[in-house]
Amino acid sequence: MTNSERALQLLGLVRRAGKLVTGESFVLAAVRDGSAKLVLLASDVGQSNQKQFRDKTTSYHVELNESFSKDQLSTAIGAARTVIAITDAGFARKLQQLLA
């Protein structure tokens, strides 16, 4: 099993633990209020959304990862989403280690 497969499995665990924020407006709010520790943006999202989330995460100093496609993220969490945020520092750190 590759590290990216492990990372996708970890996303399912994060969702079940209730430490995941999904949906564009909710993720933006989590970035603004400081609760988002890591944002995962689908690699195949539109350019306007890419710019919006890149700019927002950069200005609020939140790590942004674009390693997975929309299908991969959606399958991992069981819902169709293009952007998700992890609100737990431990889960975010482990995911970053797997994706490094």
VEXZALO-795993 format. One record per atom (N, C-alpha, C): residue in one letter; atom name; x, y, z; residue number from 1. Coordinates in Angstrom, 1 decimal. Layout:
// residues N
SITE  code  site       X       Y       Z  pos
SITE     A    CA       X       Y       Z  NUM
...
// end
This chain:
// residues 100
SITE  code  site       X       Y       Z  pos
SITE     M     N     0.8    -1.2     0.0    1
SITE     M    CA     0.0     0.0     0.0    1
SITE     M     C     0.9     1.2     0.0    1
SITE     T     N     0.6     2.2    -0.9    2
SITE     T    CA     1.4     3.4    -1.0    2
SITE     T     C     1.0     4.4     0.1    2
SITE     N     N     1.8     5.4     0.2    3
SITE     N    CA     1.5     6.4     1.2    3
SITE     N     C     0.3     7.2     0.8    3
SITE     S     N     0.1     7.4    -0.5    4
SITE     S    CA    -1.1     8.2    -0.9    4
SITE     S     C    -2.4     7.4    -0.6    4
SITE     E     N    -2.3     6.1    -0.7    5
SITE     E    CA    -3.5     5.2    -0.4    5
SITE     E     C    -3.7     5.3     1.1    5
SITE     R     N    -2.7     5.3     1.9    6
SITE     R    CA    -2.8     5.4     3.4    6
SITE     R     C    -3.4     6.7     3.7    6
SITE     A     N    -3.0     7.8     3.0    7
SITE     A    CA    -3.5     9.1     3.3    7
SITE     A     C    -5.0     9.2     3.0    7
SITE     L     N    -5.4     8.5     2.0    8
SITE     L    CA    -6.9     8.5     1.6    8
SITE     L     C    -7.7     7.7     2.7    8
SITE     Q     N    -7.1     6.6     3.2    9
SITE     Q    CA    -7.7     5.9     4.2    9
SITE     Q     C    -7.8     6.7     5.5    9
SITE     L     N    -6.8     7.5     5.8   10
SITE     L    CA    -6.8     8.3     7.0   10
SITE     L     C    -7.9     9.4     6.9   10
SITE     L     N    -8.1     9.9     5.7   11
SITE     L    CA    -9.2    10.8     5.5   11
SITE     L     C   -10.6    10.3     6.0   11
SITE     G     N   -10.8     9.0     5.7   12
SITE     G    CA   -12.0     8.4     6.1   12
SITE     G     C   -12.1     8.3     7.6   12
SITE     L     N   -11.0     8.0     8.3   13
SITE     L    CA   -10.9     8.0     9.7   13
SITE     L     C   -11.1     9.4    10.3   13
SITE     V     N   -10.6    10.4     9.7   14
SITE     V    CA   -10.7    11.8    10.1   14
SITE     V     C   -12.2    12.2    10.1   14
SITE     R     N   -12.9    11.8     9.0   15
SITE     R    CA   -14.3    12.1     8.8   15
SITE     R     C   -15.1    11.4     9.9   15
SITE     R     N   -14.8    10.1    10.2   16
SITE     R    CA   -15.6     9.4    11.2   16
SITE     R     C   -15.3    10.0    12.6   16
SITE     A     N   -14.1    10.6    12.8   17
SITE     A    CA   -13.8    11.2    14.1   17
SITE     A     C   -14.4    12.6    14.2   17
SITE     G     N   -15.0    13.1    13.2   18
SITE     G    CA   -15.6    14.4    13.2   18
SITE     G     C   -14.7    15.6    13.2   18
SITE     K     N   -13.5    15.4    12.6   19
SITE     K    CA   -12.5    16.4    12.5   19
SITE     K     C   -12.3    16.9    11.1   19
SITE     L     N   -13.4    16.8    10.3   20
SITE     L    CA   -13.3    17.2     8.9   20
SITE     L     C   -14.4    18.3     8.6   20
SITE     V     N   -14.0    19.3     7.9   21
SITE     V    CA   -14.9    20.3     7.4   21
SITE     V     C   -15.0    20.2     5.9   21
SITE     T     N   -16.2    20.1     5.3   22
SITE     T    CA   -16.3    19.9     3.9   22
SITE     T     C   -17.2    21.0     3.3   22
SITE     G     N   -17.0    21.3     2.1   23
SITE     G    CA   -17.8    22.4     1.4   23
SITE     G     C   -17.0    23.7     1.3   23
SITE     E     N   -17.1    24.3     0.2   24
SITE     E    CA   -16.3    25.5     0.0   24
SITE     E     C   -16.5    26.6     1.1   24
SITE     S     N   -17.7    27.0     1.3   25
SITE     S    CA   -17.9    28.1     2.3   25
SITE     S     C   -17.5    27.7     3.7   25
SITE     F     N   -17.8    26.4     4.1   26
SITE     F    CA   -17.4    26.0     5.4   26
SITE     F     C   -15.9    25.9     5.6   26
SITE     V     N   -15.2    25.5     4.5   27
SITE     V    CA   -13.7    25.4     4.6   27
SITE     V     C   -13.1    26.8     4.7   27
SITE     L     N   -13.7    27.7     3.9   28
SITE     L    CA   -13.2    29.1     3.9   28
SITE     L     C   -13.4    29.7     5.3   28
SITE     A     N   -14.5    29.4     6.0   29
SITE     A    CA   -14.8    29.9     7.3   29
SITE     A     C   -13.8    29.3     8.3   29
SITE     A     N   -13.5    28.0     8.1   30
SITE     A    CA   -12.6    27.3     9.0   30
SITE     A     C   -11.2    27.9     8.9   30
SITE     V     N   -10.8    28.3     7.7   31
SITE     V    CA    -9.5    28.9     7.4   31
SITE     V     C    -9.5    30.3     8.1   31
SITE     R     N   -10.5    31.0     7.9   32
SITE     R    CA   -10.6    32.4     8.5   32
SITE     R     C   -10.6    32.3    10.1   32
SITE     D     N   -11.3    31.4    10.7   33
SITE     D    CA   -11.3    31.4    12.1   33
SITE     D     C   -10.2    30.6    12.8   33
SITE     G     N    -9.3    30.0    12.0   34
SITE     G    CA    -8.1    29.4    12.5   34
SITE     G     C    -8.3    27.9    12.9   34
SITE     S     N    -9.4    27.4    12.7   35
SITE     S    CA    -9.7    26.0    13.0   35
SITE     S     C    -9.1    25.0    12.0   35
SITE     A     N    -8.9    25.4    10.8   36
SITE     A    CA    -8.4    24.5     9.7   36
SITE     A     C    -6.9    24.4     9.9   36
SITE     K     N    -6.4    23.2    10.0   37
SITE     K    CA    -4.9    22.9    10.1   37
SITE     K     C    -4.3    22.5     8.8   37
SITE     L     N    -5.1    21.9     7.9   38
SITE     L    CA    -4.7    21.5     6.6   38
SITE     L     C    -5.9    21.5     5.7   38
SITE     V     N    -5.7    22.1     4.5   39
SITE     V    CA    -6.8    22.1     3.5   39
SITE     V     C    -6.3    21.2     2.3   39
SITE     L     N    -7.2    20.4     1.9   40
SITE     L    CA    -7.0    19.5     0.7   40
SITE     L     C    -7.9    20.0    -0.4   40
SITE     L     N    -7.3    20.4    -1.5   41
SITE     L    CA    -8.1    20.9    -2.6   41
SITE     L     C    -7.9    20.0    -3.8   41
SITE     A     N    -8.9    19.6    -4.4   42
SITE     A    CA    -8.8    18.7    -5.6   42
SITE     A     C    -7.9    19.3    -6.7   42
SITE     S     N    -7.1    18.4    -7.2   43
SITE     S    CA    -6.2    18.9    -8.3   43
SITE     S     C    -6.9    19.3    -9.6   43
SITE     D     N    -8.1    18.8    -9.8   44
SITE     D    CA    -8.9    19.0   -11.0   44
SITE     D     C   -10.0    20.0   -10.8   44
SITE     V     N    -9.9    20.9    -9.8   45
SITE     V    CA   -10.9    22.0    -9.6   45
SITE     V     C   -10.6    23.1   -10.5   45
SITE     G     N   -11.6    24.0   -10.7   46
SITE     G    CA   -11.5    25.1   -11.6   46
SITE     G     C   -10.5    26.1   -11.2   46
SITE     Q     N   -10.0    26.9   -12.1   47
SITE     Q    CA    -8.9    27.9   -11.8   47
SITE     Q     C    -9.4    29.0   -10.8   47
SITE     S     N   -10.6    29.4   -10.9   48
SITE     S    CA   -11.1    30.4    -9.9   48
SITE     S     C   -11.0    29.9    -8.5   48
SITE     N     N   -11.5    28.6    -8.3   49
SITE     N    CA   -11.4    28.0    -7.0   49
SITE     N     C   -10.0    27.8    -6.5   49
SITE     Q     N    -9.1    27.4    -7.4   50
SITE     Q    CA    -7.7    27.2    -7.1   50
SITE     Q     C    -7.1    28.5    -6.6   50
SITE     K     N    -7.4    29.6    -7.3   51
SITE     K    CA    -6.8    30.9    -6.9   51
SITE     K     C    -7.4    31.3    -5.5   51
SITE     Q     N    -8.7    31.1    -5.4   52
SITE     Q    CA    -9.4    31.5    -4.1   52
SITE     Q     C    -8.8    30.8    -2.9   52
SITE     F     N    -8.6    29.5    -3.0   53
SITE     F    CA    -8.1    28.7    -1.9   53
SITE     F     C    -6.6    28.9    -1.7   53
SITE     R     N    -5.9    29.0    -2.8   54
SITE     R    CA    -4.4    29.3    -2.6   54
SITE     R     C    -4.2    30.6    -1.9   54
SITE     D     N    -4.9    31.7    -2.4   55
SITE     D    CA    -4.8    33.0    -1.8   55
SITE     D     C    -5.2    33.0    -0.3   55
SITE     K     N    -6.3    32.4     0.0   56
SITE     K    CA    -6.8    32.4     1.4   56
SITE     K     C    -5.9    31.6     2.3   56
SITE     T     N    -5.5    30.4     1.9   57
SITE     T    CA    -4.6    29.6     2.8   57
SITE     T     C    -3.2    30.3     2.9   57
SITE     T     N    -2.8    30.9     1.9   58
SITE     T    CA    -1.5    31.6     2.0   58
SITE     T     C    -1.6    32.8     3.0   58
SITE     S     N    -2.6    33.6     2.9   59
SITE     S    CA    -2.8    34.8     3.8   59
SITE     S     C    -3.0    34.4     5.2   59
SITE     Y     N    -3.6    33.2     5.5   60
SITE     Y    CA    -3.9    32.8     6.8   60
SITE     Y     C    -2.9    31.7     7.3   60
SITE     H     N    -1.9    31.5     6.5   61
SITE     H    CA    -0.8    30.5     6.9   61
SITE     H     C    -1.3    29.1     7.2   61
SITE     V     N    -2.2    28.6     6.3   62
SITE     V    CA    -2.7    27.3     6.5   62
SITE     V     C    -2.1    26.4     5.3   62
SITE     E     N    -1.6    25.2     5.7   63
SITE     E    CA    -1.1    24.3     4.7   63
SITE     E     C    -2.1    23.9     3.7   63
SITE     L     N    -1.8    23.9     2.4   64
SITE     L    CA    -2.7    23.5     1.3   64
SITE     L     C    -2.0    22.4     0.5   64
SITE     N     N    -2.8    21.4     0.3   65
SITE     N    CA    -2.3    20.2    -0.5   65
SITE     N     C    -3.3    19.9    -1.7   65
SITE     E     N    -2.7    19.7    -2.8   66
SITE     E    CA    -3.5    19.4    -4.0   66
SITE     E     C    -3.0    18.1    -4.7   66
SITE     S     N    -2.8    17.1    -3.8   67
SITE     S    CA    -2.3    15.8    -4.3   67
SITE     S     C    -3.4    14.9    -4.9   67
SITE     F     N    -4.6    15.1    -4.6   68
SITE     F    CA    -5.7    14.2    -5.0   68
SITE     F     C    -6.7    14.8    -5.9   68
SITE     S     N    -7.3    14.0    -6.7   69
SITE     S    CA    -8.4    14.5    -7.6   69
SITE     S     C    -9.7    14.5    -6.9   69
SITE     K     N   -10.7    15.1    -7.5   70
SITE     K    CA   -12.0    15.2    -6.9   70
SITE     K     C   -12.6    13.8    -6.6   70
SITE     D     N   -12.4    12.9    -7.5   71
SITE     D    CA   -12.9    11.5    -7.3   71
SITE     D     C   -12.2    10.9    -6.1   71
SITE     Q     N   -10.9    11.0    -6.0   72
SITE     Q    CA   -10.2    10.4    -4.9   72
SITE     Q     C   -10.7    11.0    -3.5   72
SITE     L     N   -10.8    12.3    -3.5   73
SITE     L    CA   -11.3    12.9    -2.2   73
SITE     L     C   -12.7    12.5    -1.9   73
SITE     S     N   -13.5    12.5    -2.9   74
SITE     S    CA   -14.9    12.1    -2.7   74
SITE     S     C   -15.1    10.7    -2.2   74
SITE     T     N   -14.3     9.8    -2.8   75
SITE     T    CA   -14.4     8.4    -2.4   75
SITE     T     C   -13.9     8.2    -1.0   75
SITE     A     N   -12.8     8.9    -0.7   76
SITE     A    CA   -12.2     8.8     0.7   76
SITE     A     C   -13.2     9.2     1.8   76
SITE     I     N   -13.9    10.2     1.6   77
SITE     I    CA   -14.8    10.7     2.6   77
SITE     I     C   -16.3    10.3     2.5   77
SITE     G     N   -16.6     9.7     1.3   78
SITE     G    CA   -18.0     9.3     1.1   78
SITE     G     C   -19.0    10.3     0.7   78
SITE     A     N   -18.5    11.5     0.2   79
SITE     A    CA   -19.3    12.5    -0.2   79
SITE     A     C   -18.6    13.3    -1.4   79
SITE     A     N   -19.4    13.8    -2.3   80
SITE     A    CA   -18.8    14.5    -3.4   80
SITE     A     C   -18.3    15.9    -3.0   80
SITE     R     N   -17.0    16.1    -2.9   81
SITE     R    CA   -16.4    17.4    -2.5   81
SITE     R     C   -15.2    17.7    -3.2   81
SITE     T     N   -14.9    19.0    -3.4   82
SITE     T    CA   -13.7    19.4    -4.1   82
SITE     T     C   -12.7    19.9    -3.1   82
SITE     V     N   -13.1    20.3    -2.0   83
SITE     V    CA   -12.2    20.9    -1.0   83
SITE     V     C   -12.7    20.4     0.4   83
SITE     I     N   -11.7    20.1     1.2   84
SITE     I    CA   -11.9    19.7     2.6   84
SITE     I     C   -10.8    20.2     3.5   84
SITE     A     N   -11.2    20.4     4.8   85
SITE     A    CA   -10.2    20.9     5.8   85
SITE     A     C   -10.2    20.0     7.0   85
SITE     I     N    -9.0    19.7     7.5   86
SITE     I    CA    -8.8    18.9     8.7   86
SITE     I     C    -8.6    19.9     9.8   86
SITE     T     N    -9.4    19.7    10.9   87
SITE     T    CA    -9.3    20.6    12.0   87
SITE     T     C    -8.5    20.1    13.2   87
SITE     D     N    -8.0    18.9    13.1   88
SITE     D    CA    -7.2    18.3    14.2   88
SITE     D     C    -5.7    18.4    13.8   88
SITE     A     N    -4.9    18.9    14.7   89
SITE     A    CA    -3.5    19.1    14.4   89
SITE     A     C    -2.7    17.7    14.2   89
SITE     G     N    -3.1    16.7    15.0   90
SITE     G    CA    -2.5    15.4    14.9   90
SITE     G     C    -2.8    14.7    13.6   90
SITE     F     N    -4.0    14.7    13.2   91
SITE     F    CA    -4.4    14.1    11.9   91
SITE     F     C    -3.7    14.9    10.8   91
SITE     A     N    -3.7    16.2    10.8   92
SITE     A    CA    -3.1    17.0     9.8   92
SITE     A     C    -1.6    16.7     9.7   92
SITE     R     N    -0.9    16.6    10.8   93
SITE     R    CA     0.5    16.3    10.8   93
SITE     R     C     0.8    14.9    10.2   93
SITE     K     N     0.0    13.9    10.6   94
SITE     K    CA     0.2    12.6    10.0   94
SITE     K     C    -0.1    12.5     8.5   94
SITE     L     N    -1.1    13.3     8.1   95
SITE     L    CA    -1.4    13.3     6.6   95
SITE     L     C    -0.2    14.0     5.9   95
SITE     Q     N     0.3    15.0     6.4   96
SITE     Q    CA     1.4    15.7     5.8   96
SITE     Q     C     2.7    14.8     5.7   96
SITE     Q     N     2.9    14.0     6.7   97
SITE     Q    CA     4.0    13.1     6.7   97
SITE     Q     C     3.8    12.0     5.6   97
SITE     L     N     2.6    11.5     5.5   98
SITE     L    CA     2.3    10.5     4.4   98
SITE     L     C     2.5    11.1     3.0   98
SITE     L     N     2.1    12.4     2.9   99
SITE     L    CA     2.2    13.0     1.6   99
SITE     L     C     3.5    13.7     1.2   99
SITE     A     N     4.4    13.7     2.2  100
SITE     A    CA     5.7    14.4     2.0  100
SITE     A     C     6.6    13.5     1.0  100
// end
